[in-house]
Amino acid sequence: MKKNMGSADRIIRLIVAAIIVALYFTDVLTGVLGIILLIVAGIFVLTSLFGVCPIYLPFKIRTSKNK
């Protein structure tokens, strides 16, 4: 798969994931909502590491500058 995420997109996802994890472990986010957001944070980290967002593919969205 070709990378479809730019560096700004990847950094923003990592920051949002870090905030969600911090809120979860400080008991600000609890219960089912906390677990769901923790899963979302994990997905953000994975997509940031690989540079590919599966949701962007059907819409042909690219935030990376490479063609």
C-alpha positions in Angstrom: 0.0 0.0 0.0 1.2 3.5 -0.8 1.3 6.0 2.0 -1.5 8.4 2.0 -0.9 10.4 5.1 1.4 13.4 5.4 3.6 14.2 8.4 1.2 16.8 9.9 -1.7 14.3 9.8 0.5 11.6 11.4 1.7 14.0 14.2 -1.8 15.2 15.0 -3.0 11.6 15.3 -0.2 10.7 17.6 -0.9 13.8 19.8 -4.6 13.0 20.0 -3.8 9.3 20.8 -1.5 10.5 23.6 -4.1 12.7 25.1 -6.7 10.0 25.0 -4.4 7.5 26.7 -3.4 10.1 29.3 -7.1 10.9 30.1 -7.9 7.2 30.3 -5.1 6.4 32.8 -5.9 9.4 34.9 -9.5 8.1 35.2 -11.0 11.1 33.4 -12.3 8.7 30.7 -13.9 5.6 32.2 -16.3 2.9 31.3 -17.3 1.9 27.9 -16.5 5.3 26.4 -13.0 5.1 27.8 -12.4 1.7 26.3 -13.8 2.8 22.9 -11.6 5.8 22.8 -8.6 3.8 23.9 -9.3 1.5 20.9 -9.5 4.6 18.6 -6.2 5.8 20.1 -4.6 2.5 19.2 -5.9 2.7 15.6 -4.5 6.3 15.4 -1.1 5.1 16.5 -1.1 2.2 14.0 -2.2 4.4 11.1 0.4 6.9 12.1 3.2 4.4 12.2 2.3 2.8 8.8 1.3 6.1 7.2 -1.8 4.6 5.6 -5.4 5.5 6.6 -7.9 2.9 5.2 -10.7 5.4 5.4 -8.9 7.7 3.0 -8.6 5.0 0.3 -12.2 4.8 -1.0 -12.4 8.6 -1.1 -8.9 8.9 -2.7 -7.8 11.4 -0.1 -4.1 12.0 0.2 -2.5 14.3 2.8 1.0 13.3 1.7 2.9 15.3 -0.9 4.3 12.2 -2.6 2.6 11.0 -5.8 
